Amino acid sequence: MKWQVVFSPEAADDLERLFDHLLQRELDSATGDPDLPERAIEAIREGCRFLAHSPFSCRKTGASAFVRELIIPFGSTGYVALFEIRDHQQVVIGAVRHQRESDYH
């Protein structure tokens, strides 16, 4: 079985926010890597592609068996994607955050 993985508008906004934050951080650094933000977003997208095959293998985030989190490694930390398994065909990414952020925005 294969699920369709869709980013909600809020999750798409999160990707833009994360990209902008990384870009600014790298531009402000004397040894910054301007390619890092693009690599980070690609790592998030690649990690989320995993959900097309095994969304139930990710950890639950509460009472519902259908709301879960995906851990996406990147560098020494990574990202966390909150998603919902809507039905037997679709997984919706609801939010994405950096692992060091306190919670989803």
PLY file of the C-alpha trace (Angstrom):
ply
format ascii 1.0
element vertex 105
property float x
property float y
property float z
element edge 104
property int vertex1
property int vertex2
end_header
0.00 0.00 0.00
1.23 3.50 -0.77
-0.08 6.72 0.77
-0.12 10.12 -0.89
1.89 12.57 1.25
0.61 16.15 1.23
1.95 19.26 2.99
-0.78 21.42 4.55
-0.54 25.18 3.95
0.71 25.56 7.54
3.46 22.99 6.99
4.47 24.74 3.76
4.71 27.97 5.78
6.88 26.13 8.30
9.27 25.05 5.54
9.57 28.65 4.39
10.14 29.86 7.97
12.82 27.21 8.57
14.52 28.05 5.27
14.52 31.78 6.02
15.91 31.21 9.52
18.74 29.01 8.24
19.56 31.37 5.40
19.80 34.36 7.73
21.91 32.38 10.19
24.32 31.30 7.46
24.53 34.79 5.95
25.33 36.25 9.37
28.12 33.73 9.95
31.67 34.41 8.77
31.93 30.76 7.72
28.31 30.35 6.61
27.19 27.85 4.00
24.55 29.43 1.71
23.63 25.95 0.39
22.69 24.65 3.84
19.07 25.88 3.84
18.31 24.13 0.55
19.90 20.89 1.81
17.85 21.09 5.02
14.56 21.51 3.16
15.48 18.64 0.83
16.25 16.45 3.87
12.79 17.28 5.28
11.07 16.48 1.98
13.07 13.26 1.58
12.23 12.23 5.14
8.54 12.85 4.52
8.64 10.63 1.42
9.17 7.75 3.84
5.58 8.27 5.01
4.27 7.07 1.64
5.32 3.57 2.66
5.27 3.32 6.48
3.37 6.07 8.29
2.32 3.75 11.13
5.95 3.11 12.06
6.30 6.64 13.49
5.53 7.43 17.11
2.05 8.47 18.21
1.53 11.94 19.67
-1.48 11.60 21.89
-4.65 9.58 22.11
-5.21 9.17 18.38
-3.38 6.37 16.60
-3.55 8.47 13.44
-1.63 11.57 14.60
2.10 10.92 14.68
5.57 12.46 14.51
8.39 11.73 12.11
11.95 12.41 13.26
14.11 13.72 10.39
17.86 13.73 11.08
19.95 16.60 9.71
23.44 17.37 10.89
23.84 17.09 14.64
20.11 17.71 15.23
17.19 17.57 12.82
13.52 18.24 12.37
10.18 16.82 13.49
7.14 16.57 11.23
3.69 16.27 12.78
1.30 14.39 10.50
-2.10 12.76 10.36
-2.98 9.57 8.57
-6.31 10.67 7.06
-7.35 7.37 5.52
-5.85 4.42 3.65
-4.73 6.77 0.85
-3.49 10.05 2.32
-1.05 11.38 4.93
-1.16 15.11 5.67
1.88 16.88 7.12
0.40 19.44 9.51
3.55 21.12 10.85
7.33 20.95 10.76
9.71 22.26 13.41
13.37 22.10 14.30
14.10 19.64 17.09
15.39 22.46 19.29
12.19 24.49 18.95
9.90 24.24 21.96
6.78 23.21 20.04
4.98 23.41 16.72
4.00 26.87 15.47
0 1
1 2
2 3
3 4
4 5
5 6
6 7
7 8
8 9
9 10
10 11
11 12
12 13
13 14
14 15
15 16
16 17
17 18
18 19
19 20
20 21
21 22
22 23
23 24
24 25
25 26
26 27
27 28
28 29
29 30
30 31
31 32
32 33
33 34
34 35
35 36
36 37
37 38
38 39
39 40
40 41
41 42
42 43
43 44
44 45
45 46
46 47
47 48
48 49
49 50
50 51
51 52
52 53
53 54
54 55
55 56
56 57
57 58
58 59
59 60
60 61
61 62
62 63
63 64
64 65
65 66
66 67
67 68
68 69
69 70
70 71
71 72
72 73
73 74
74 75
75 76
76 77
77 78
78 79
79 80
80 81
81 82
82 83
83 84
84 85
85 86
86 87
87 88
88 89
89 90
90 91
91 92
92 93
93 94
94 95
95 96
96 97
97 98
98 99
99 100
100 101
101 102
102 103
103 104
